[in-house]
Amino acid sequence: MDFKTFREWLLVNGFSQGSAQTFIAKVELFIKTYTELNQENLNSFFASKIEIWNGSTFNLFINSLKHYAKFLKVELEFPKYHKIDKRVKPYLTEKEVNDIIFKIPLIFDNPDKVKAIFLTMFSTGIRPKEVLQLKRADFNFKEKTIVIKNRKTHNDITVALSNELAVMLPAIFGKEEEKINAFNITKSGLQYIFTRIKEMMGITIQFSAYSMRHSFAHDMLKKGVSLNALKNGMGHTSTNTTLGYLDVSEKESIEEIRKRINKRRKK
């Protein structure tokens, strides 16, 4: 099937080349199994995937097929988006972060830069405002650290830089001269990245650039970082502030407990 007209329709409606390619790729997977988009085929398709896909993948297919149905002018009833416990502060698991990183080249026209910003925020937990204030002189790639200045508490802190970023960032910085900040990203540009990711990945939690700070805290907790070390790494003056980042969803709690009880030693 030729999706040229569908691609043109997406571009006219404001989607980037990467976004259009993502939608088309998902629709193509549907068409390989069901040659026609109708209610019966749609129900069968999602019923067969509900226990296989994670929430992000499930929601991305809903988004893709919704746009395709709108393009075809076909009215269909789609399944509800997958949701997580809204009582928990929004965060992404490491698996969800990896899913996003894998799909960034399909969503953005400048994937290397977006990936660098996304990974920097996830692996350091720095605030969006702090990203916008970063200068390249704040990075020490030999020591693998970043000095975070002009912070909310007015105290500078030094945070660790991952091995991956210590290799990736010099290459990214070498592509363009520093102008407004280390990544040459504006506040609206940063907001756009996370709005686009939320839309294209079908993320149903309250998701924004600040979510990466919560995601960092959860990831460090699961990897065994002590509460005191995490407090210092996030620049908090009290562990009570850090504790506010560490609630986990009911689903993740059950999965974590299941892993532990299944490791019980038998005599």
N, C-alpha and C positions, 0 to 999 in steps of 0.2 A: 504494500500500500504506500502511495506517495504522500508524505506528510509535509510537502513543501508549502501548501496553502495554509496548513495548520501553523507551521512555523511563522509564516508571514503574519498571520492573525495574532499570534502571541507577541511578536515584535511591535506591531502596530498598537497593541494594548499595553505597551510599556515594559515588557519583560526583556531582560538582557539575552544575548546569544546563549550564554551558559544556562540560564533558566529555561529557555525554550528547548535546549537540548535535553535537559533533565526531564521535562514533561514528556517530550517525545519518546525518550528511552523507556519510560514507565508505560506509556500507552502501547508501545510496540510489544512489550512483554505481555500485556493483556491480549492484544490482537493475535499473538502467536497461539494462544489457547482458545480464545473466543473471537471469531471473525466479525461479530456484530456487538455493538454496545447497546444492550437493552437491559431491562430490570432483572430478568431471570439470570442472564449471564453475569451481571454485576454482583448479584447476591451470591451466586455459586463461587465466583472468584474470591470475594472477601471471606466467605465462610471457610474456604480451603486454606487461607493464609493466617487466620486469626491466632492460631496457636504456634505459628512458625515465626512470624515477623515481630520485631520489637515495635514499640509505639511510634517511633519516628518514621520507620519504613512504612508502616501501615498508613500513617497520616499523609506521607508523601504521595502514596498511590491514590489516596482519596483526592488530594489536591490536583494531581495530574489528570485523573479521569473526570473530575468536576469541570476543569477547564476544557477538556476535550468534548464533553457533553454540551457545554455552553457553545463551543465552536460549531458543533453539529446541530445546535438548536433542539436538543433532545432533553426532555424533562425526566429526571430520574430521582429516586430517593436513595441517598447515600448513607452508609453507616455512620454512626457518631465517631468523632475523633477519640482516640485513646487518651485518657486522663490519668493523672497521678494525684495523690493526696494533696489537696490545696492548702491544708493546714501547715504544711512544711514549706519553709522558704525555698524558692525555686533554685534548683541546681541540676547539673548534668553529671551523670556517672562517667567514668573513664571510657566505657564502651560507647556511650552516646557521643562523647567528644571525638573519639576515633572515627565514628560513622560520619560526623560532620566534616572532619578533616579530609576524609576520603572523597567526599562529594563537593568540596569547595571548588575544585577545577571545573565542575559542571554548573556551578552557580554564578561564579564571578569571572569577569574578563581579566582581572589581575590577581589570579589565585595565589601566587607566591607571597605577595605583600599581605593579603588577607590572612593567609595561613600563619604568617609570622606574627601578626598582631594577635590573632586568636590564641595561638600557642603561648605567647608571652603573657597574656592575661590569665590563661588557665594555669600555667606552671609557676606563676609568681603571686597571684591573688591581688595584684595592684588594682586600685580603683580606676574607673574610666578617666576621671580628671587627671590622675597621675600619669596615665598613658599620654595624654595630650600635652603634659608638661615635660615629658622626657626629652633629654638631649643626648646626642650620640656620645658626648663626653662623659655621660653618666654610666656608660657601659665599660666594664673592664673584662675583655674577653680572655685575657690571660688568667685572671683570677676567677673568672666565671661568676661575676657579680654585677648588680645594678644598684646604684645609689638613688633612692627615691627622695626627691626634695620637694619643698613646698607642700608638705602633706597636711591633711586635715588637722593633725595634732601639732603642726609646726615643728616637728622634730624629724630630722632626716634619719632614714634607716637604710641598711644595706641588705639586699635580698639575693638569694642564690639564683644563678642562671644555669639552666640545664645544658648538658653536653650537646644536645641536638640544636638548641638555640645559639650556643656559642659558635657553632659552625654555620648555621643558617643566616643569622643576622648580618655578619660582615658582608656576605654576598648580596643580601637585600639592600643594605646601605650603600654598597658600591654601585648600584644601578642608577642612583639619582642623588643629587646634592641635597644636603639638609637645608630646609627653608624654614618651615614654621615649627617643626619639632622632629624628633628622631625618625618617625614614620611618615612625616609630611601628611598627617591626617587631621581633618577638622572635626569638630564636635558632631556636626551633621553627618559627616562621612563615617564616623565611628558608629553612630546610631543606625545608619543605613545598613552597615554590615550585619548587625544583629537582627534588624527588622527583616532583612532578606533571608537570613538563615532560618529564622522562626517561620517565615512564610513557606520557604521551599522545603524545609524538613518537616513541616506539619507539627511543630512543637506547640503543645497546648497549655503549658505552664506559663506563668507571667515571666517572660524571658527577655532579658536586655543585656547590655554590656556588663552591668553590675552583677548579673548572675554568675559571671566567671569567678568572682571573688568567693561566692558561696560554694561554687563547684570546686575551687582550689582547696577550701577548708575541708570539705567532705573527702576529697581524694587523699589529702595528707593524713586525715584521721584513719581512713581505711588502710593506709600503708604503714600505720604504726607510729607516726610522729607524735611525740608527747604534747599534751595540752600547753605546757609552758613554752616549748619550742615553737609551737604554732602561734601562740600569743605574740611572741617576739617577732616571728616572721611576718605576721600581719600588721605589726605595729600597734597592737592594742596595749593600753595601759593596765587593763584588768582582764583576768581570765573569764570573768562574768560576761564580758563583751564577746569573747571568743566562743563561749558556750552557746551563745545565741545563734551561731552559724551551724551548729552540729546536730540539729534534729534530723532524723532520717525518715524517709517515707515508710509506710506500713509494709509495702511490697518488698522494699530493700531489707527491712528488718527481718521479715520472714525468710528471705533467701539467705541472709547471713546466718541466722540461727539454724536453718536446715543444713548448711555446710558444716557447722560445728557438730550437730548431733549425728550426722552421717560419718563423722570421723571418730566416733566412739570406739575405743579398743575393745575387742572381744577376747575373753579368756580362752 
